[in-house]
Amino acid sequence: MSKVRTALVIGGGIAGPVVAAALHKAGLQATVYEAYPAASNGIGSALALAPNGLAALGIIDADAAVRAIALPITGTAISIAGKNIALPGLPNLPPLQMVDRGDLHRVLHDRSAAAGARFEYGKRLVGVEEGLEGITARFADGSTATADILIGADGVRSTVRTLIDPNAPKANYTGLLGFGGYVDADLHLEPGRMTFAFGARAYYLYWAVPDGRLAWGANLPAQNYLSLTEARAIPAQEWLHALRETYAGDTPGEMLAERTTAQSLEVLGAIHIMPPVPHWYRGRMVLVGDAVHAPSNSTGQGASLAIESAIQLARCLRDLPDASSAFAAYDALRRARVEKITKRGAKLNHAKTPAPLARKMMQLVMPIIFKAMNPEKTFGWEQRYTIDWEVPLEKSSTVSTSTP
Ligand SMILES: Cc1cc2nc3c(=O)[nH]c(=O)nc-3n(C[C@H](O)[C@H](O)[C@H](O)COP(=O)(O)OP(=O)(O)OC[C@H]3O[C@@H](n4cnc5c(N)ncnc54)[C@H](O)[C@@H]3O)c2cc1C
């Protein structure tokens, strides 16, 4: 049984509410401090939860509530230079679940609060003081809070990461800006059919939703880095112009860009990828989710990995005698898996931004690669991962029972 009884969780996105709920299940107390003023902060867009993420949510009894707000993805295809190739699924696994990010935040908040976690909004962490008896967080509004440990679930531009190690790497910009939208168009696709499309100049994806519209997400190549706030300061009409130029000639990319309106365009800002972080923890502080392992949107695993790590961190804190042994076990359980998935993300990001000649080559080679792909070998180890919550960890058991 751990000496750690209380935790400050910084960040109320995905990892934050999940780690707080799991800590309560493990018998600890957690309070979540979120910089935004409310749970559903209007950040928009949809994201896909993989079977491994849903399985981990089952441990805090949040899977059914998430499925209730989700659209199951019943089939996927890849489209290269207009040629569609169906992607085989993995047998005996439930489908990907597409959720609205704001709805997901609300469900995770409600589940976590029902488990006993407290939430405080409008609390931006700016600094910490560590002592022998605990750690005190300082917030931008001048308030403070103290507990045994502090968990940084504060996303890809984490403040806690720098408090742990001032020399910690920053997230890399992938050279892509994210956009989302819904359009009135009927391609006679069954709801839940999703296509990953490599257009003539840029990547995008689209899927049919039950109300008859099409949802789509665009990855616009852009040399200059823009934060979410900076990207949103640019008028939507300018972004629409750029999207229409980029996807001109693509089917159905051109139509998706043409029919997206300034009101329905969701501007999501720069897409990041985290290089390996040497120090996941120090003293009473530890990182979870995108703060330590953002694999980029290309993997479709960022949120699912954040959920898995949150559960495993709580499990380590439940079973190991103190913060340092729990954090060391957590690092050992998680690092190989998340770094392997991030490497896959980096490769895919390169494929989304090739030079013109490489793009031509890609159009020839990729259909052959995808047709020959063994989905079990490529995705099985990612998506079949489960956590043995009931199995206690021992101090020496720093190696995962699941293959990384
Ligand atoms: C365009 C795009 C599409 C994506 N699509 C997918 C997908 O389909 N599937 C998938 O699995 N993943 C996807 N991802 C990745 C996914 O969004 C992240 O992996 C996931 O949100 C990580 O959760 P998190 O809780 O670690 O971080 P976040 O969700 O970023 O939450 C961090 C929270 O911390 C708060 N915060 C930050 N700093 C402070 C501070 N100093 N004090 C207090 N609070 C703070 C923030 O306001 C935020 O609410 C996508 C990402 C992008 C950008």
The ligand as an ORCA input file, in Angstrom:
! r2SCAN-3c Opt
* xyz 0 1
  C      -6.176     17.634    -35.057
  C      -5.994     16.526    -34.057
  C      -6.666     15.325    -34.250
  C      -6.491     14.284    -33.331
  N      -7.141     13.096    -33.545
  C      -6.968     12.079    -32.695
  C      -7.652     10.838    -32.869
  O      -8.418     10.673    -33.823
  N      -7.449      9.849    -31.963
  C      -6.623     10.023    -30.884
  O      -6.491      9.084    -30.070
  N      -5.968     11.167    -30.674
  C      -6.124     12.204    -31.543
  N      -5.465     13.378    -31.328
  C      -4.567     13.473    -30.157
  C      -5.366     13.682    -28.865
  O      -6.144     14.846    -28.981
  C      -4.411     13.811    -27.679
  O      -3.524     12.718    -27.667
  C      -5.198     13.851    -26.347
  O      -6.025     14.992    -26.316
  C      -4.224     13.864    -25.174
  O      -4.951     14.061    -23.970
  P      -4.269     14.833    -22.741
  O      -5.285     14.833    -21.659
  O      -2.931     14.282    -22.486
  O      -4.025     16.317    -23.287
  P      -5.114     17.415    -23.679
  O      -6.328     16.782    -24.233
  O      -4.381     18.406    -24.526
  O      -5.501     18.084    -22.297
  C      -4.575     18.904    -21.586
  C      -5.381     19.848    -20.705
  O      -4.478     20.555    -19.854
  C      -4.883     21.903    -19.769
  N      -3.714     22.712    -19.389
  C      -2.633     23.006    -20.154
  N      -1.747     23.751    -19.459
  C      -2.280     23.914    -18.217
  C      -1.829     24.583    -17.045
  N      -0.635     25.213    -17.002
  N      -2.623     24.560    -15.946
  C      -3.828     23.905    -15.951
  N      -4.300     23.266    -17.055
  C      -3.526     23.259    -18.164
  C      -5.417     22.224    -21.159
  O      -6.280     23.336    -21.138
  C      -6.132     20.916    -21.512
  O      -7.490     20.918    -21.140
  C      -5.630     14.449    -32.215
  C      -4.970     15.663    -32.018
  C      -5.145     16.690    -32.931
  C      -4.415     17.991    -32.703
*
